[in-house]
Structures are given as structure tokens and as C-alpha cells.
Amino acid sequence: MFEWLEFIENKTIIILIQATLETLYMSFISTFFATILGLILAILLILFAKDSLYPMPIVHKCLDILINTCRSFPFLVLIILLFPLTAWIVGKSTGSTAMIVPLSIGIAPFIARIIENAMKEVDKGVIEAAKSFGASDMQIIFKVMIVEALPSIFSGVILALIMAIGFSAMAGTVGGGGLGAVAVNYGVYRFNVEILTYTAVILVIMVQVIQSIGDFIYNHLKK
């Protein structure tokens, strides 16, 4: 991956650029899949909640327990537990692409809770007004609740993306690639403080830039 970096003579720069791109690749792709999965879980939680459109308390409770259970797993443990599933889906259990599987599964419950809470906070008056105009249940979910909750959902997804960056760094300790792997393999094992410092600075800058862009878009959505 990223073979075009070979023209750069400084090996340290090559390592850092490639690791940064791998971290962004893992983080953005996994957050994308986690958002889809989290959205599905959140909609099911809203639909099956008590006094909701399709109240099914038992199903809602099972989903609630599943999400809480997944959120309670330490991420490194989750990676190891998902090695067989990752190998089945991707064909291998290590590398930046392989880490997308545990990252997506690890972040999805967090996003599901964010979306669920954002949808719960939608003004009931808006929902009742939509019903009075003859909106169907699915229209209320997708065209009213999600649209009204979009700024909060987007803000939560940005938080999840930043979480994915941190998780991807941890994944580097078990063959995940990215800046975490560089920090461990070159910074810790080879006692290279310079590389360790560079990876930490890059991660901080990455988070600051993403949060700033996210805040800008959030403020735009709120208008």
C-alpha cells in the first residue's frame, strides 16, 4: 500500500507518511461502516422502545444488553476475540485493512447510543405535526427524527472518528499498522525517542484538525 512513497529518500519521512495514511484509512473507513451499523441499531432501539412506533420491550432489552456488552469490552481484547471473524471477512487478521473489522464493531455501539439519544431529543411537537400531515412511520424516522437530530449525530460521528484514531493506535500493538505500529516497533522496541515523539505529535495534530473541521460543519448544520 502507498508504493508511490518510494521516491522519497528519507526513510523516516516515508515511514511516518505511510503510517499516517494507514491510520487515516483505518479510521475513516471503520467509522463509515460503524456509522451504518450504529444507525441501524439506533433505529431499531427507537422503533422497539416502550411507547414507540412498534413497542417490543423484549427485543429492545436484548438490543440494549448487546450494545452495552459490546461497549464494555476493552478494545485490545475485542481485536483478539475477533481474529477469526476478521480472517474470515478480510482473509487475514493483521494489517491496516484487517483492523477495520474490529474498529467498526468496537465503535458501532458508541455511535448507536449517540444516534439514539439524539433522536430521543427531537421535539415531540415536530413528530406530532408530521403525523398530522399523514407522514408514515418510516418518514417520521428518516425525514423528521434523523433530519432534526442531524447536527447532534454528526457531532457524535466526529467524536467516534477521533475515538477510531485512538483505537487504531492501540491496534498497532497487535499488528494493526499505522502510527501505533510505528510508535511501538520503531519508538519503543528500538528506543527511538524521535520517532515516538513524531507519532505523538502527528496524532495530536490529526485530532485537532478533524475536531476543528467537525466543529465548523456542526455550526453550519445548526444554522
N, C-alpha and C positions, 0 to 999 in steps of 0.2 A: 504494500500500500504506500502511496505517495512517493513512487520511484523518481518523480521529477525533481526531488530534492538533491539528487546525486551530484548536480552541477556545483553545489556549494562546497567549498574546500574545507571550511571549518567544521570539524566533526561534531563539536559541542552544539553549534547552531543547528546542524541537521537533526541531531537527537532531540533537541528542545522543540523545534518546529514540528517535527513528526509527532512527538508526544502530545503537543498542544492540539494538533489537528485530530489526533486519535481521541483525545479527551472530549473535544467538541463534538466529534462524530458520535461517540458513545452517548453523550449527554443529551444531545438534541433528538437523536433517533429514539432512544429509550423513553424520553419524555413525551414524544409524539405518540408512541404506542401506549404508554401508561395513561395518557390523557383520554385516548379512545376507550381503553378498558375501564378507567375510572369514571368516565361519563356514563357508560353502560351500567356500572354498579350503582352510581348515584341515582340514575333514573329509576332503576328497579327499587331502590330504597324508598324513593319518593312515592312511587306508584303503589307499593305494598304496605306503606305505613298506615297506622291506625287513623281513621277519619280521612283517608286519602281517596284517590280515584278508584283503586282496586285493593281495598284493605285485605291483606293476608298476613296476619300477625306472625304465624309460624315461619313462613318464608322470609319475612322481614327480619325476624330474630336470627335465623340461620345466616342470612347475609351479613347482619350486624356482627355476629360472632366471628365469621370468616374474615371480615375486614379487620377487626380488632386483633385477631390472631396473627394475620399477616403483618400487621404494623408492629407487633411486639417482637418479631424475630430480629436479632442483630444481623446486619447486612452481610457480614462475612460468613456467618453460619448459613444464611439463606443461599449465598453463592454456592457453597459446598453441597448443600442439600439438593440444589437444582442442577448439579453437574450432569446427571443422567438425562434430564429433560433438555438441557442446553445442548448436549451432544446429539440428542435425537433431532432437535429442530435445526441446529446450525451445522452439525457434523463434527464439531469439536467443542471442548469445554473450556478452552483458554483462548486468549486473544481479544482484541477490541470488539469484534463482531459478536463473539460468543457472550460477552458481558452484557450485551443489550437485553438478553433474555432475563437474567436476574434483576437487572436495573429496572426494566419495565414492570416486572412483577412486584419488586420492592417498593416502587414509587406509586403504583396504581392505587393502593388503598388510601394513601395520603391525599391524592387528588380526588378520590371518590368522596372523602369526608368534606373536602373543601367545596366541591360542587354541590353536594347535598346541603350543606349549611347555607351556601349562597342562594340556592333555590328556595330553601325554607324561609329566607328573609325577604322574599319578594312580597310586596304589599298584597294582602288578600283582596283588597278592593279592586286591584287590577285584574286579578284572576276572576273575580265575580263579574266584572264588566265584560271580560272576554266570553264568559259563559252566557251572559245575557244576549250577546251578539250571535250566539249559536256556534261558538268555537268547539271543535271536537276535543276529546281528551288529549290526543297527540298534538294538536295545535296549541293547546294550553301548555303542554310540556315544552315543545320545541320553539314555538313562536311567541310565547309570553314569558314563561318562567326562565328559560335559558337566556333569552334575549335581555330580559330585565336584570338577570344576575351576571351578565357577561363581564362587566368590569371586575367584579369580585373573583369570578372564575379565572379570568386572565391573570390577575394578581397572584392567585394561588398557583397557577401553572408556572409562573416565573419563579416562585419560591421552590416549586418542585424541580425545576430545571437547575437551580442553584444546588439543591439537595443532590441531584443526579451528578453534578460535578464533584461534590464531596464524596459520594459513594463510588464514583469511577476512580477517584484517587485511592480509596481503600481497596478497590478491586485489583489495583496494581500489585498488591502484596500476594495475590494468588493467581498470577499470570494474566491479569486483565489488560495490560498495556497502558498506554497513556502516561500522563505526568506522574501518576502514582508509582508506576513501574520504574520510571527513570529515577525518581527520588529514592526508591528502595535499592535498585540494582547498582546505580552509579553513585548516589549520595551516601547511602547507609553502608552497603557492603564494601564499597571501595573508599570509604571515608573521604568523599569529595564534598566538602562543605560548599564549594562554589556551585556545583550542580544542584545541591539540596536547596540552597538559597534561591537560585534561579527558578526552580519549580514552584517554590512557595510564593515568590513574587508574581509569577505568571498566573497562578491560581487566584491570587488576591485581585489582580487586575481584571482577570476574566469575570469574576463575580461582580466587581464594581461596574464594569461596562454593561453586563447583562442586566443588572438591577437598575441602572440609570436608564437604559433603553426601555425596560419594562415599566418604570415609573412614568416615563414620557407618554408611552402608549396608553397606560392606565388613565392618566389625566385626560387624554384625548377622548377615551371611551366614556368617561364620566360626564363630559360636556353634553 
